[in-house]
Amino acid sequence: MDGEQIKAETKERLGETAEKAKARGWEAKEKVKDIYESARDQVKETMEGLKGKNFDDIVDDVSGYVKENPGRFLLITFGLGLAAGLMLRNSKNHKDEQQF
């Protein structure tokens, strides 16, 4: 195997690896999108249920929900934090682009 063959084979393997990484990135992006949409829908439902309630009733409802669904609460919290982080990052990137 000469240098050109090694170079060509390495280039091909790097291309395949890049394509696999890109595909996995898209899969992860879709999963995050699904989690975000699920959290968003649950927040909307929760907001509808909170209309007309006083603060103490809301605190009791949230405490009860967290005790009954700790895993779901963590996922919702994670999703909201991720969404907030993405929005902040995109906002910063948008501001950076406007400077140039």
C-alpha positions as CSV (number, residue, x, y, z in Angstrom):
1,M,0.0,0.0,0.0
2,D,1.5,3.3,-1.0
3,G,1.1,6.8,0.5
4,E,-1.7,7.8,-1.9
5,Q,-3.8,4.7,-1.1
6,I,-3.3,5.3,2.6
7,K,-4.3,8.9,2.2
8,A,-7.4,7.9,0.2
9,E,-8.5,5.2,2.6
10,T,-8.0,7.6,5.6
11,K,-10.0,10.3,3.8
12,E,-12.8,7.8,3.2
13,R,-12.9,6.6,6.8
14,L,-12.9,10.2,8.1
15,G,-15.8,10.9,5.8
16,E,-17.8,7.9,7.0
17,T,-17.0,8.8,10.7
18,A,-18.2,12.4,10.1
19,E,-21.4,11.2,8.5
20,K,-22.1,8.9,11.4
21,A,-21.4,11.7,13.9
22,K,-23.7,14.0,12.0
23,A,-26.5,11.4,12.0
24,R,-26.2,10.9,15.7
25,G,-26.3,14.6,16.2
26,W,-29.5,14.9,14.3
27,E,-31.0,12.0,16.4
28,A,-30.0,13.7,19.6
29,K,-31.5,17.0,18.3
30,E,-34.8,15.2,17.6
31,K,-34.9,13.6,21.0
32,V,-34.2,17.0,22.7
33,K,-36.9,18.6,20.5
34,D,-39.4,15.8,21.6
35,I,-38.6,16.4,25.3
36,Y,-38.9,20.1,24.9
37,E,-42.3,19.8,23.1
38,S,-43.6,17.4,25.8
39,A,-42.5,19.8,28.5
40,R,-44.0,22.7,26.7
41,D,-47.3,20.9,26.4
42,Q,-47.3,19.9,30.0
43,V,-46.5,23.5,31.1
44,K,-49.5,24.8,29.0
45,E,-51.8,22.2,30.6
46,T,-50.5,23.2,34.0
47,M,-51.0,26.9,33.4
48,E,-54.6,26.2,32.3
49,G,-55.1,24.3,35.6
50,L,-53.6,27.2,37.6
51,K,-56.0,29.9,36.4
52,G,-58.1,31.1,39.3
53,K,-56.1,29.5,42.1
54,N,-54.4,31.4,44.9
55,F,-50.6,31.0,45.7
56,D,-51.0,28.5,48.5
57,D,-53.1,26.2,46.3
58,I,-50.5,26.4,43.6
59,V,-47.7,25.5,46.0
60,D,-49.6,22.5,47.3
61,D,-50.3,21.3,43.8
62,V,-46.7,21.6,42.7
63,S,-45.5,19.9,45.9
64,G,-47.9,17.1,45.3
65,Y,-46.9,16.7,41.7
66,V,-43.2,16.6,42.5
67,K,-43.8,13.9,45.2
68,E,-46.0,11.8,42.8
69,N,-43.8,12.3,39.7
70,P,-40.2,13.0,40.6
71,G,-38.7,11.6,37.4
72,R,-41.1,13.5,35.2
73,F,-40.5,16.7,37.2
74,L,-36.7,16.3,36.6
75,L,-37.2,15.7,32.9
76,I,-39.4,18.8,32.7
77,T,-36.9,20.8,34.6
78,F,-34.1,19.5,32.4
79,G,-36.0,20.3,29.3
80,L,-36.9,23.8,30.4
81,G,-33.3,24.5,31.4
82,L,-32.0,23.1,28.1
83,A,-34.5,25.3,26.2
84,A,-33.5,28.4,28.2
85,G,-29.8,27.6,27.5
86,L,-30.4,27.2,23.8
87,M,-32.4,30.5,23.6
88,L,-29.7,32.3,25.5
89,R,-27.0,30.9,23.3
90,N,-28.9,31.7,20.1
91,S,-29.5,35.2,21.4
92,K,-25.8,35.7,22.1
93,N,-24.9,34.3,18.6
94,H,-27.5,36.6,17.0
95,K,-26.0,39.6,18.8
96,D,-22.5,38.6,17.8
97,E,-23.5,38.3,14.1
98,Q,-25.1,41.8,14.2
99,Q,-21.7,43.3,15.3
100,F,-20.0,42.2,12.1
